[in-house]
Amino acid sequence: MLTLIQRDDCHLCDLALAELAKARAPEFESVFLDDQPALETRYGARVPVLRDEAGQRELDWPFDAATVQAWLAECDQVVPAAGRQPPDIR
């Protein structure tokens, strides 16, 4: 499972969301660190951060779509190439 750690009214977080869309990233959860002291301490200066909960890996901003795709491949997340459908697994 992927998590995007972000904050409210964050221009960089908006840019990160756009890059994730371009990368066709799989579904992810957004976690806002506002009013969460533990998250603020850990991620406050780093947001946005994309986190792979299964592999305990993190991708710090700045990143672009190509970087996200490469990182997801390393995390074993399936990202179909643009214009292609994912394989039909039965």
PyMOL Python script that loads the backbone (N, CA, C, O; Angstrom):
from pymol import cmd

cmd.read_pdbstr("""\
ATOM      1  N   MET A   1       0.832  -1.172   0.000  1.00  0.00           N
ATOM      2  CA  MET A   1       0.000   0.000   0.000  1.00  0.00           C
ATOM      3  C   MET A   1       0.884   1.246   0.000  1.00  0.00           C
ATOM      4  O   MET A   1       1.899   1.307   0.695  1.00  0.00           O
ATOM      5  N   LEU A   2       0.483   2.220  -0.782  1.00  0.00           N
ATOM      6  CA  LEU A   2       1.214   3.478  -0.870  1.00  0.00           C
ATOM      7  C   LEU A   2       0.503   4.560  -0.072  1.00  0.00           C
ATOM      8  O   LEU A   2      -0.725   4.590   0.013  1.00  0.00           O
ATOM      9  N   THR A   3       1.295   5.439   0.504  1.00  0.00           N
ATOM     10  CA  THR A   3       0.771   6.573   1.252  1.00  0.00           C
ATOM     11  C   THR A   3       1.518   7.821   0.815  1.00  0.00           C
ATOM     12  O   THR A   3       2.747   7.828   0.746  1.00  0.00           O
ATOM     13  N   LEU A   4       0.769   8.875   0.520  1.00  0.00           N
ATOM     14  CA  LEU A   4       1.380  10.173   0.260  1.00  0.00           C
ATOM     15  C   LEU A   4       1.198  11.015   1.513  1.00  0.00           C
ATOM     16  O   LEU A   4       0.077  11.330   1.913  1.00  0.00           O
ATOM     17  N   ILE A   5       2.310  11.369   2.118  1.00  0.00           N
ATOM     18  CA  ILE A   5       2.277  12.199   3.318  1.00  0.00           C
ATOM     19  C   ILE A   5       2.392  13.646   2.862  1.00  0.00           C
ATOM     20  O   ILE A   5       3.343  14.031   2.182  1.00  0.00           O
ATOM     21  N   GLN A   6       1.399  14.437   3.253  1.00  0.00           N
ATOM     22  CA  GLN A   6       1.333  15.814   2.778  1.00  0.00           C
ATOM     23  C   GLN A   6       0.721  16.708   3.840  1.00  0.00           C
ATOM     24  O   GLN A   6       0.417  16.259   4.945  1.00  0.00           O
ATOM     25  N   ARG A   7       0.544  17.967   3.499  1.00  0.00           N
ATOM     26  CA  ARG A   7      -0.103  18.905   4.409  1.00  0.00           C
ATOM     27  C   ARG A   7      -1.118  19.722   3.628  1.00  0.00           C
ATOM     28  O   ARG A   7      -1.073  19.781   2.400  1.00  0.00           O
ATOM     29  N   ASP A   8      -2.034  20.350   4.354  1.00  0.00           N
ATOM     30  CA  ASP A   8      -3.029  21.221   3.732  1.00  0.00           C
ATOM     31  C   ASP A   8      -2.344  22.437   3.107  1.00  0.00           C
ATOM     32  O   ASP A   8      -1.311  22.902   3.590  1.00  0.00           O
ATOM     33  N   ASP A   9      -2.936  22.935   2.032  1.00  0.00           N
ATOM     34  CA  ASP A   9      -2.457  24.161   1.375  1.00  0.00           C
ATOM     35  C   ASP A   9      -0.965  24.107   1.067  1.00  0.00           C
ATOM     36  O   ASP A   9      -0.220  25.034   1.382  1.00  0.00           O
ATOM     37  N   CYS A  10      -0.542  23.012   0.447  1.00  0.00           N
ATOM     38  CA  CYS A  10       0.870  22.780   0.146  1.00  0.00           C
ATOM     39  C   CYS A  10       1.049  22.733  -1.368  1.00  0.00           C
ATOM     40  O   CYS A  10       0.610  21.788  -2.025  1.00  0.00           O
ATOM     41  N   HIS A  11       1.694  23.754  -1.913  1.00  0.00           N
ATOM     42  CA  HIS A  11       1.913  23.824  -3.357  1.00  0.00           C
ATOM     43  C   HIS A  11       2.741  22.635  -3.850  1.00  0.00           C
ATOM     44  O   HIS A  11       2.438  22.064  -4.898  1.00  0.00           O
ATOM     45  N   LEU A  12       3.773  22.261  -3.109  1.00  0.00           N
ATOM     46  CA  LEU A  12       4.599  21.122  -3.510  1.00  0.00           C
ATOM     47  C   LEU A  12       3.800  19.822  -3.486  1.00  0.00           C
ATOM     48  O   LEU A  12       4.022  18.938  -4.313  1.00  0.00           O
ATOM     49  N   CYS A  13       2.878  19.708  -2.546  1.00  0.00           N
ATOM     50  CA  CYS A  13       2.025  18.519  -2.477  1.00  0.00           C
ATOM     51  C   CYS A  13       1.121  18.441  -3.702  1.00  0.00           C
ATOM     52  O   CYS A  13       0.886  17.357  -4.236  1.00  0.00           O
ATOM     53  N   ASP A  14       0.618  19.586  -4.146  1.00  0.00           N
ATOM     54  CA  ASP A  14      -0.190  19.617  -5.365  1.00  0.00           C
ATOM     55  C   ASP A  14       0.636  19.186  -6.573  1.00  0.00           C
ATOM     56  O   ASP A  14       0.147  18.457  -7.436  1.00  0.00           O
ATOM     57  N   LEU A  15       1.886  19.636  -6.634  1.00  0.00           N
ATOM     58  CA  LEU A  15       2.770  19.220  -7.722  1.00  0.00           C
ATOM     59  C   LEU A  15       3.037  17.714  -7.658  1.00  0.00           C
ATOM     60  O   LEU A  15       3.067  17.040  -8.687  1.00  0.00           O
ATOM     61  N   ALA A  16       3.230  17.196  -6.454  1.00  0.00           N
ATOM     62  CA  ALA A  16       3.461  15.759  -6.287  1.00  0.00           C
ATOM     63  C   ALA A  16       2.258  14.957  -6.769  1.00  0.00           C
ATOM     64  O   ALA A  16       2.419  13.935  -7.436  1.00  0.00           O
ATOM     65  N   LEU A  17       1.063  15.412  -6.437  1.00  0.00           N
ATOM     66  CA  LEU A  17      -0.148  14.727  -6.897  1.00  0.00           C
ATOM     67  C   LEU A  17      -0.214  14.701  -8.419  1.00  0.00           C
ATOM     68  O   LEU A  17      -0.617  13.696  -9.004  1.00  0.00           O
ATOM     69  N   ALA A  18       0.175  15.789  -9.062  1.00  0.00           N
ATOM     70  CA  ALA A  18       0.178  15.839 -10.527  1.00  0.00           C
ATOM     71  C   ALA A  18       1.185  14.845 -11.099  1.00  0.00           C
ATOM     72  O   ALA A  18       0.895  14.175 -12.090  1.00  0.00           O
ATOM     73  N   GLU A  19       2.360  14.743 -10.489  1.00  0.00           N
ATOM     74  CA  GLU A  19       3.374  13.792 -10.969  1.00  0.00           C
ATOM     75  C   GLU A  19       2.924  12.348 -10.757  1.00  0.00           C
ATOM     76  O   GLU A  19       3.189  11.487 -11.596  1.00  0.00           O
ATOM     77  N   LEU A  20       2.250  12.078  -9.649  1.00  0.00           N
ATOM     78  CA  LEU A  20       1.727  10.730  -9.412  1.00  0.00           C
ATOM     79  C   LEU A  20       0.681  10.370 -10.458  1.00  0.00           C
ATOM     80  O   LEU A  20       0.624   9.227 -10.911  1.00  0.00           O
ATOM     81  N   ALA A  21      -0.140  11.331 -10.842  1.00  0.00           N
ATOM     82  CA  ALA A  21      -1.137  11.086 -11.888  1.00  0.00           C
ATOM     83  C   ALA A  21      -0.451  10.809 -13.222  1.00  0.00           C
ATOM     84  O   ALA A  21      -0.845   9.889 -13.938  1.00  0.00           O
ATOM     85  N   LYS A  22       0.572  11.595 -13.563  1.00  0.00           N
ATOM     86  CA  LYS A  22       1.316  11.374 -14.808  1.00  0.00           C
ATOM     87  C   LYS A  22       1.974   9.998 -14.813  1.00  0.00           C
ATOM     88  O   LYS A  22       2.053   9.345 -15.853  1.00  0.00           O
ATOM     89  N   ALA A  23       2.440   9.565 -13.657  1.00  0.00           N
ATOM     90  CA  ALA A  23       3.122   8.275 -13.535  1.00  0.00           C
ATOM     91  C   ALA A  23       2.149   7.106 -13.518  1.00  0.00           C
ATOM     92  O   ALA A  23       2.559   5.946 -13.549  1.00  0.00           O
ATOM     93  N   ARG A  24       0.849   7.422 -13.468  1.00  0.00           N
ATOM     94  CA  ARG A  24      -0.177   6.382 -13.368  1.00  0.00           C
ATOM     95  C   ARG A  24       0.073   5.502 -12.143  1.00  0.00           C
ATOM     96  O   ARG A  24      -0.019   4.276 -12.204  1.00  0.00           O
ATOM     97  N   ALA A  25       0.387   6.152 -11.050  1.00  0.00           N
ATOM     98  CA  ALA A  25       0.657   5.438  -9.801  1.00  0.00           C
ATOM     99  C   ALA A  25      -0.594   4.694  -9.356  1.00  0.00           C
ATOM    100  O   ALA A  25      -1.711   5.172  -9.556  1.00  0.00           O
ATOM    101  N   PRO A  26      -0.408   3.527  -8.755  1.00  0.00           N
ATOM    102  CA  PRO A  26      -1.572   2.801  -8.237  1.00  0.00           C
ATOM    103  C   PRO A  26      -2.237   3.595  -7.113  1.00  0.00           C
ATOM    104  O   PRO A  26      -1.698   4.588  -6.623  1.00  0.00           O
ATOM    105  N   GLU A  27      -3.397   3.140  -6.729  1.00  0.00           N
ATOM    106  CA  GLU A  27      -4.157   3.819  -5.676  1.00  0.00           C
ATOM    107  C   GLU A  27      -3.292   4.004  -4.433  1.00  0.00           C
ATOM    108  O   GLU A  27      -2.524   3.121  -4.051  1.00  0.00           O
ATOM    109  N   PHE A  28      -3.436   5.163  -3.818  1.00  0.00           N
ATOM    110  CA  PHE A  28      -2.679   5.450  -2.606  1.00  0.00           C
ATOM    111  C   PHE A  28      -3.563   6.211  -1.632  1.00  0.00           C
ATOM    112  O   PHE A  28      -4.579   6.796  -2.007  1.00  0.00           O
ATOM    113  N   GLU A  29      -3.150   6.188  -0.384  1.00  0.00           N
ATOM    114  CA  GLU A  29      -3.848   6.922   0.670  1.00  0.00           C
ATOM    115  C   GLU A  29      -3.116   8.238   0.905  1.00  0.00           C
ATOM    116  O   GLU A  29      -1.886   8.281   0.875  1.00  0.00           O
ATOM    117  N   SER A  30      -3.855   9.294   1.134  1.00  0.00           N
ATOM    118  CA  SER A  30      -3.257  10.575   1.510  1.00  0.00           C
ATOM    119  C   SER A  30      -3.368  10.741   3.017  1.00  0.00           C
ATOM    120  O   SER A  30      -4.442  10.577   3.596  1.00  0.00           O
ATOM    121  N   VAL A  31      -2.251  11.066   3.639  1.00  0.00           N
ATOM    122  CA  VAL A  31      -2.222  11.329   5.074  1.00  0.00           C
ATOM    123  C   VAL A  31      -1.725  12.757   5.254  1.00  0.00           C
ATOM    124  O   VAL A  31      -0.655  13.123   4.766  1.00  0.00           O
ATOM    125  N   PHE A  32      -2.511  13.551   5.957  1.00  0.00           N
ATOM    126  CA  PHE A  32      -2.156  14.943   6.200  1.00  0.00           C
ATOM    127  C   PHE A  32      -1.535  15.058   7.584  1.00  0.00           C
ATOM    128  O   PHE A  32      -2.129  14.638   8.577  1.00  0.00           O
ATOM    129  N   LEU A  33      -0.338  15.627   7.644  1.00  0.00           N
ATOM    130  CA  LEU A  33       0.372  15.683   8.919  1.00  0.00           C
ATOM    131  C   LEU A  33      -0.035  16.865   9.781  1.00  0.00           C
ATOM    132  O   LEU A  33       0.397  16.968  10.929  1.00  0.00           O
ATOM    133  N   ASP A  34      -0.856  17.756   9.249  1.00  0.00           N
ATOM    134  CA  ASP A  34      -1.327  18.894  10.041  1.00  0.00           C
ATOM    135  C   ASP A  34      -1.987  18.384  11.326  1.00  0.00           C
ATOM    136  O   ASP A  34      -2.795  17.455  11.286  1.00  0.00           O
ATOM    137  N   ASP A  35      -1.649  18.978  12.435  1.00  0.00           N
ATOM    138  CA  ASP A  35      -2.220  18.623  13.743  1.00  0.00           C
ATOM    139  C   ASP A  35      -1.874  17.200  14.186  1.00  0.00           C
ATOM    140  O   ASP A  35      -2.578  16.625  15.016  1.00  0.00           O
ATOM    141  N   GLN A  36      -0.799  16.628  13.641  1.00  0.00           N
ATOM    142  CA  GLN A  36      -0.323  15.311  14.075  1.00  0.00           C
ATOM    143  C   GLN A  36       1.160  15.471  14.449  1.00  0.00           C
ATOM    144  O   GLN A  36       2.035  15.316  13.598  1.00  0.00           O
ATOM    145  N   PRO A  37       1.433  15.775  15.704  1.00  0.00           N
ATOM    146  CA  PRO A  37       2.798  16.106  16.125  1.00  0.00           C
ATOM    147  C   PRO A  37       3.856  15.067  15.743  1.00  0.00           C
ATOM    148  O   PRO A  37       4.957  15.440  15.336  1.00  0.00           O
ATOM    149  N   ALA A  38       3.551  13.797  15.864  1.00  0.00           N
ATOM    150  CA  ALA A  38       4.549  12.769  15.538  1.00  0.00           C
ATOM    151  C   ALA A  38       4.903  12.808  14.053  1.00  0.00           C
ATOM    152  O   ALA A  38       6.075  12.719  13.686  1.00  0.00           O
ATOM    153  N   LEU A  39       3.893  12.940  13.208  1.00  0.00           N
ATOM    154  CA  LEU A  39       4.151  13.029  11.767  1.00  0.00           C
ATOM    155  C   LEU A  39       4.851  14.335  11.418  1.00  0.00           C
ATOM    156  O   LEU A  39       5.740  14.359  10.567  1.00  0.00           O
ATOM    157  N   GLU A  40       4.456  15.405  12.065  1.00  0.00           N
ATOM    158  CA  GLU A  40       5.097  16.710  11.819  1.00  0.00           C
ATOM    159  C   GLU A  40       6.581  16.644  12.152  1.00  0.00           C
ATOM    160  O   GLU A  40       7.410  17.174  11.413  1.00  0.00           O
ATOM    161  N   THR A  41       6.915  15.998  13.255  1.00  0.00           N
ATOM    162  CA  THR A  41       8.315  15.868  13.654  1.00  0.00           C
ATOM    163  C   THR A  41       9.107  15.068  12.626  1.00  0.00           C
ATOM    164  O   THR A  41      10.222  15.441  12.263  1.00  0.00           O
ATOM    165  N   ARG A  42       8.528  13.977  12.166  1.00  0.00           N
ATOM    166  CA  ARG A  42       9.247  13.091  11.243  1.00  0.00           C
ATOM    167  C   ARG A  42       9.295  13.630   9.818  1.00  0.00           C
ATOM    168  O   ARG A  42      10.325  13.523   9.152  1.00  0.00           O
ATOM    169  N   TYR A  43       8.191  14.211   9.340  1.00  0.00           N
ATOM    170  CA  TYR A  43       8.084  14.563   7.925  1.00  0.00           C
ATOM    171  C   TYR A  43       7.938  16.054   7.646  1.00  0.00           C
ATOM    172  O   TYR A  43       7.932  16.454   6.482  1.00  0.00           O
ATOM    173  N   GLY A  44       7.823  16.880   8.665  1.00  0.00           N
ATOM    174  CA  GLY A  44       7.494  18.287   8.480  1.00  0.00           C
ATOM    175  C   GLY A  44       8.296  19.016   7.423  1.00  0.00           C
ATOM    176  O   GLY A  44       7.722  19.734   6.605  1.00  0.00           O
ATOM    177  N   ALA A  45       9.604  18.849   7.420  1.00  0.00           N
ATOM    178  CA  ALA A  45      10.453  19.545   6.455  1.00  0.00           C
ATOM    179  C   ALA A  45      10.584  18.783   5.144  1.00  0.00           C
ATOM    180  O   ALA A  45      11.171  19.294   4.191  1.00  0.00           O
ATOM    181  N   ARG A  46      10.049  17.567   5.083  1.00  0.00           N
ATOM    182  CA  ARG A  46      10.264  16.707   3.915  1.00  0.00           C
ATOM    183  C   ARG A  46       9.061  16.596   2.991  1.00  0.00           C
ATOM    184  O   ARG A  46       9.216  16.146   1.856  1.00  0.00           O
ATOM    185  N   VAL A  47       7.874  16.986   3.428  1.00  0.00           N
ATOM    186  CA  VAL A  47       6.675  16.751   2.625  1.00  0.00           C
ATOM    187  C   VAL A  47       6.763  17.460   1.281  1.00  0.00           C
ATOM    188  O   VAL A  47       7.347  18.538   1.171  1.00  0.00           O
ATOM    189  N   PRO A  48       6.186  16.851   0.279  1.00  0.00           N
ATOM    190  CA  PRO A  48       5.479  15.577   0.279  1.00  0.00           C
ATOM    191  C   PRO A  48       6.445  14.392   0.231  1.00  0.00           C
ATOM    192  O   PRO A  48       7.544  14.486  -0.316  1.00  0.00           O
ATOM    193  N   VAL A  49       6.008  13.279   0.815  1.00  0.00           N
ATOM    194  CA  VAL A  49       6.778  12.037   0.826  1.00  0.00           C
ATOM    195  C   VAL A  49       5.847  10.909   0.403  1.00  0.00           C
ATOM    196  O   VAL A  49       4.749  10.765   0.941  1.00  0.00           O
ATOM    197  N   LEU A  50       6.292  10.110  -0.566  1.00  0.00           N
ATOM    198  CA  LEU A  50       5.550   8.920  -0.970  1.00  0.00           C
ATOM    199  C   LEU A  50       6.150   7.745  -0.218  1.00  0.00           C
ATOM    200  O   LEU A  50       7.361   7.526  -0.258  1.00  0.00           O
ATOM    201  N   ARG A  51       5.306   6.996   0.463  1.00  0.00           N
ATOM    202  CA  ARG A  51       5.774   5.886   1.304  1.00  0.00           C
ATOM    203  C   ARG A  51       5.159   4.579   0.841  1.00  0.00           C
ATOM    204  O   ARG A  51       3.952   4.489   0.618  1.00  0.00           O
ATOM    205  N   ASP A  52       6.008   3.563   0.699  1.00  0.00           N
ATOM    206  CA  ASP A  52       5.568   2.196   0.411  1.00  0.00           C
ATOM    207  C   ASP A  52       5.491   1.485   1.756  1.00  0.00           C
ATOM    208  O   ASP A  52       6.513   1.117   2.336  1.00  0.00           O
ATOM    209  N   GLU A  53       4.271   1.296   2.242  1.00  0.00           N
ATOM    210  CA  GLU A  53       4.090   0.713   3.574  1.00  0.00           C
ATOM    211  C   GLU A  53       4.607  -0.718   3.649  1.00  0.00           C
ATOM    212  O   GLU A  53       5.150  -1.122   4.677  1.00  0.00           O
ATOM    213  N   ALA A  54       4.447  -1.486   2.584  1.00  0.00           N
ATOM    214  CA  ALA A  54       4.880  -2.889   2.600  1.00  0.00           C
ATOM    215  C   ALA A  54       6.399  -2.997   2.693  1.00  0.00           C
ATOM    216  O   ALA A  54       6.927  -3.782   3.481  1.00  0.00           O
ATOM    217  N   GLY A  55       7.087  -2.212   1.893  1.00  0.00           N
ATOM    218  CA  GLY A  55       8.542  -2.285   1.865  1.00  0.00           C
ATOM    219  C   GLY A  55       9.232  -1.300   2.775  1.00  0.00           C
ATOM    220  O   GLY A  55      10.459  -1.286   2.870  1.00  0.00           O
ATOM    221  N   GLN A  56       8.436  -0.460   3.456  1.00  0.00           N
ATOM    222  CA  GLN A  56       8.984   0.545   4.366  1.00  0.00           C
ATOM    223  C   GLN A  56       9.987   1.463   3.660  1.00  0.00           C
ATOM    224  O   GLN A  56      10.991   1.868   4.248  1.00  0.00           O
ATOM    225  N   ARG A  57       9.701   1.789   2.382  1.00  0.00           N
ATOM    226  CA  ARG A  57      10.568   2.684   1.615  1.00  0.00           C
ATOM    227  C   ARG A  57       9.874   4.022   1.442  1.00  0.00           C
ATOM    228  O   ARG A  57       8.646   4.107   1.458  1.00  0.00           O
ATOM    229  N   GLU A  58      10.679   5.071   1.276  1.00  0.00           N
ATOM    230  CA  GLU A  58      10.130   6.410   1.115  1.00  0.00           C
ATOM    231  C   GLU A  58      10.805   7.118  -0.056  1.00  0.00           C
ATOM    232  O   GLU A  58      12.001   6.961  -0.302  1.00  0.00           O
ATOM    233  N   LEU A  59      10.002   7.900  -0.765  1.00  0.00           N
ATOM    234  CA  LEU A  59      10.503   8.725  -1.857  1.00  0.00           C
ATOM    235  C   LEU A  59      10.208  10.177  -1.504  1.00  0.00           C
ATOM    236  O   LEU A  59       9.052  10.596  -1.449  1.00  0.00           O
ATOM    237  N   ASP A  60      11.264  10.930  -1.270  1.00  0.00           N
ATOM    238  CA  ASP A  60      11.115  12.340  -0.896  1.00  0.00           C
ATOM    239  C   ASP A  60      10.965  13.210  -2.138  1.00  0.00           C
ATOM    240  O   ASP A  60      11.484  12.890  -3.206  1.00  0.00           O
ATOM    241  N   TRP A  61      10.250  14.306  -1.977  1.00  0.00           N
ATOM    242  CA  TRP A  61      10.157  15.332  -3.004  1.00  0.00           C
ATOM    243  C   TRP A  61      11.520  16.004  -3.111  1.00  0.00           C
ATOM    244  O   TRP A  61      12.180  16.169  -2.085  1.00  0.00           O
ATOM    245  N   PRO A  62      11.973  16.396  -4.287  1.00  0.00           N
ATOM    246  CA  PRO A  62      11.240  16.446  -5.545  1.00  0.00           C
ATOM    247  C   PRO A  62      11.348  15.138  -6.317  1.00  0.00           C
ATOM    248  O   PRO A  62      12.374  14.459  -6.282  1.00  0.00           O
ATOM    249  N   PHE A  63      10.265  14.801  -7.017  1.00  0.00           N
ATOM    250  CA  PHE A  63      10.265  13.662  -7.932  1.00  0.00           C
ATOM    251  C   PHE A  63       9.388  13.991  -9.122  1.00  0.00           C
ATOM    252  O   PHE A  63       8.476  14.814  -9.042  1.00  0.00           O
ATOM    253  N   ASP A  64       9.691  13.319 -10.242  1.00  0.00           N
ATOM    254  CA  ASP A  64       8.872  13.481 -11.436  1.00  0.00           C
ATOM    255  C   ASP A  64       8.252  12.132 -11.768  1.00  0.00           C
ATOM    256  O   ASP A  64       8.495  11.149 -11.068  1.00  0.00           O
ATOM    257  N   ALA A  65       7.456  12.079 -12.828  1.00  0.00           N
ATOM    258  CA  ALA A  65       6.740  10.850 -13.176  1.00  0.00           C
ATOM    259  C   ALA A  65       7.703   9.694 -13.432  1.00  0.00           C
ATOM    260  O   ALA A  65       7.448   8.572 -12.995  1.00  0.00           O
ATOM    261  N   ALA A  66       8.806   9.953 -14.137  1.00  0.00           N
ATOM    262  CA  ALA A  66       9.769   8.888 -14.436  1.00  0.00           C
ATOM    263  C   ALA A  66      10.407   8.348 -13.160  1.00  0.00           C
ATOM    264  O   ALA A  66      10.604   7.140 -13.023  1.00  0.00           O
ATOM    265  N   THR A  67      10.725   9.235 -12.234  1.00  0.00           N
ATOM    266  CA  THR A  67      11.305   8.811 -10.959  1.00  0.00           C
ATOM    267  C   THR A  67      10.309   7.968 -10.172  1.00  0.00           C
ATOM    268  O   THR A  67      10.682   6.962  -9.569  1.00  0.00           O
ATOM    269  N   VAL A  68       9.048   8.377 -10.178  1.00  0.00           N
ATOM    270  CA  VAL A  68       8.004   7.617  -9.481  1.00  0.00           C
ATOM    271  C   VAL A  68       7.875   6.228 -10.094  1.00  0.00           C
ATOM    272  O   VAL A  68       7.803   5.238  -9.366  1.00  0.00           O
ATOM    273  N   GLN A  69       7.845   6.141 -11.425  1.00  0.00           N
ATOM    274  CA  GLN A  69       7.713   4.837 -12.079  1.00  0.00           C
ATOM    275  C   GLN A  69       8.884   3.926 -11.737  1.00  0.00           C
ATOM    276  O   GLN A  69       8.686   2.745 -11.453  1.00  0.00           O
ATOM    277  N   ALA A  70      10.098   4.460 -11.760  1.00  0.00           N
ATOM    278  CA  ALA A  70      11.272   3.654 -11.416  1.00  0.00           C
ATOM    279  C   ALA A  70      11.218   3.210  -9.960  1.00  0.00           C
ATOM    280  O   ALA A  70      11.529   2.061  -9.648  1.00  0.00           O
ATOM    281  N   TRP A  71      10.829   4.107  -9.078  1.00  0.00           N
ATOM    282  CA  TRP A  71      10.737   3.779  -7.653  1.00  0.00           C
ATOM    283  C   TRP A  71       9.676   2.714  -7.417  1.00  0.00           C
ATOM    284  O   TRP A  71       9.888   1.786  -6.637  1.00  0.00           O
ATOM    285  N   LEU A  72       8.529   2.845  -8.092  1.00  0.00           N
ATOM    286  CA  LEU A  72       7.467   1.848  -7.949  1.00  0.00           C
ATOM    287  C   LEU A  72       7.923   0.487  -8.460  1.00  0.00           C
ATOM    288  O   LEU A  72       7.593  -0.540  -7.866  1.00  0.00           O
ATOM    289  N   ALA A  73       8.672   0.469  -9.550  1.00  0.00           N
ATOM    290  CA  ALA A  73       9.188  -0.800 -10.076  1.00  0.00           C
ATOM    291  C   ALA A  73      10.100  -1.464  -9.048  1.00  0.00           C
ATOM    292  O   ALA A  73      10.060  -2.681  -8.872  1.00  0.00           O
ATOM    293  N   GLU A  74      10.914  -0.671  -8.378  1.00  0.00           N
ATOM    294  CA  GLU A  74      11.781  -1.205  -7.326  1.00  0.00           C
ATOM    295  C   GLU A  74      10.972  -1.719  -6.140  1.00  0.00           C
ATOM    296  O   GLU A  74      11.396  -2.639  -5.441  1.00  0.00           O
ATOM    297  N   CYS A  75       9.809  -1.120  -5.920  1.00  0.00           N
ATOM    298  CA  CYS A  75       8.931  -1.522  -4.816  1.00  0.00           C
ATOM    299  C   CYS A  75       7.982  -2.641  -5.229  1.00  0.00           C
ATOM    300  O   CYS A  75       7.134  -3.063  -4.442  1.00  0.00           O
ATOM    301  N   ASP A  76       8.122  -3.121  -6.459  1.00  0.00           N
ATOM    302  CA  ASP A  76       7.255  -4.178  -6.994  1.00  0.00           C
ATOM    303  C   ASP A  76       5.807  -3.745  -7.118  1.00  0.00           C
ATOM    304  O   ASP A  76       4.904  -4.571  -6.983  1.00  0.00           O
ATOM    305  N   GLN A  77       5.565  -2.465  -7.373  1.00  0.00           N
ATOM    306  CA  GLN A  77       4.220  -1.975  -7.645  1.00  0.00           C
ATOM    307  C   GLN A  77       4.028  -2.024  -9.158  1.00  0.00           C
ATOM    308  O   GLN A  77       4.930  -1.651  -9.908  1.00  0.00           O
ATOM    309  N   VAL A  78       2.874  -2.476  -9.608  1.00  0.00           N
ATOM    310  CA  VAL A  78       2.599  -2.586 -11.036  1.00  0.00           C
ATOM    311  C   VAL A  78       2.119  -1.240 -11.557  1.00  0.00           C
ATOM    312  O   VAL A  78       1.138  -0.685 -11.065  1.00  0.00           O
ATOM    313  N   VAL A  79       2.826  -0.720 -12.564  1.00  0.00           N
ATOM    314  CA  VAL A  79       2.438   0.524 -13.215  1.00  0.00           C
ATOM    315  C   VAL A  79       2.437   0.260 -14.711  1.00  0.00           C
ATOM    316  O   VAL A  79       3.511   0.145 -15.302  1.00  0.00           O
ATOM    317  N   PRO A  80       1.254   0.158 -15.359  1.00  0.00           N
ATOM    318  CA  PRO A  80       1.237  -0.071 -16.800  1.00  0.00           C
ATOM    319  C   PRO A  80       1.793   1.140 -17.535  1.00  0.00           C
ATOM    320  O   PRO A  80       1.590   2.279 -17.115  1.00  0.00           O
ATOM    321  N   ALA A  81       2.490   0.887 -18.627  1.00  0.00           N
ATOM    322  CA  ALA A  81       3.012   1.979 -19.445  1.00  0.00           C
ATOM    323  C   ALA A  81       1.857   2.805 -19.987  1.00  0.00           C
ATOM    324  O   ALA A  81       0.750   2.298 -20.165  1.00  0.00           O
ATOM    325  N   ALA A  82       2.116   4.059 -20.245  1.00  0.00           N
ATOM    326  CA  ALA A  82       1.068   4.950 -20.755  1.00  0.00           C
ATOM    327  C   ALA A  82       0.461   4.368 -22.021  1.00  0.00           C
ATOM    328  O   ALA A  82       1.176   3.950 -22.932  1.00  0.00           O
ATOM    329  N   GLY A  83      -0.854   4.346 -22.067  1.00  0.00           N
ATOM    330  CA  GLY A  83      -1.551   3.850 -23.248  1.00  0.00           C
ATOM    331  C   GLY A  83      -1.706   2.348 -23.297  1.00  0.00           C
ATOM    332  O   GLY A  83      -2.318   1.824 -24.227  1.00  0.00           O
ATOM    333  N   ARG A  84      -1.167   1.642 -22.317  1.00  0.00           N
ATOM    334  CA  ARG A  84      -1.271   0.181 -22.295  1.00  0.00           C
ATOM    335  C   ARG A  84      -2.120  -0.246 -21.122  1.00  0.00           C
ATOM    336  O   ARG A  84      -2.138   0.404 -20.077  1.00  0.00           O
ATOM    337  N   GLN A  85      -2.814  -1.334 -21.306  1.00  0.00           N
ATOM    338  CA  GLN A  85      -3.631  -1.894 -20.241  1.00  0.00           C
ATOM    339  C   GLN A  85      -2.783  -2.871 -19.433  1.00  0.00           C
ATOM    340  O   GLN A  85      -1.892  -3.512 -19.989  1.00  0.00           O
ATOM    341  N   PRO A  86      -3.039  -2.996 -18.142  1.00  0.00           N
ATOM    342  CA  PRO A  86      -2.318  -4.002 -17.361  1.00  0.00           C
ATOM    343  C   PRO A  86      -2.704  -5.388 -17.851  1.00  0.00           C
ATOM    344  O   PRO A  86      -3.800  -5.564 -18.383  1.00  0.00           O
ATOM    345  N   PRO A  87      -1.831  -6.379 -17.686  1.00  0.00           N
ATOM    346  CA  PRO A  87      -2.157  -7.726 -18.149  1.00  0.00           C
ATOM    347  C   PRO A  87      -3.368  -8.283 -17.420  1.00  0.00           C
ATOM    348  O   PRO A  87      -3.608  -7.979 -16.251  1.00  0.00           O
ATOM    349  N   ASP A  88      -4.118  -9.096 -18.128  1.00  0.00           N
ATOM    350  CA  ASP A  88      -5.293  -9.751 -17.549  1.00  0.00           C
ATOM    351  C   ASP A  88      -4.817 -11.014 -16.844  1.00  0.00           C
ATOM    352  O   ASP A  88      -4.465 -12.000 -17.493  1.00  0.00           O
ATOM    353  N   ILE A  89      -4.807 -10.983 -15.533  1.00  0.00           N
ATOM    354  CA  ILE A  89      -4.324 -12.120 -14.741  1.00  0.00           C
ATOM    355  C   ILE A  89      -5.523 -12.894 -14.236  1.00  0.00           C
ATOM    356  O   ILE A  89      -6.408 -12.338 -13.586  1.00  0.00           O
ATOM    357  N   ARG A  90      -5.547 -14.157 -14.533  1.00  0.00           N
ATOM    358  CA  ARG A  90      -6.657 -15.013 -14.095  1.00  0.00           C
ATOM    359  C   ARG A  90      -6.150 -16.159 -13.285  1.00  0.00           C
ATOM    360  O   ARG A  90      -6.937 -16.988 -12.828  1.00  0.00           O
TER     361      ARG A  90
END
""", "prot")
cmd.dss("prot")
cmd.show_as("cartoon", "prot")
cmd.util.cbc("prot")
cmd.orient("prot")
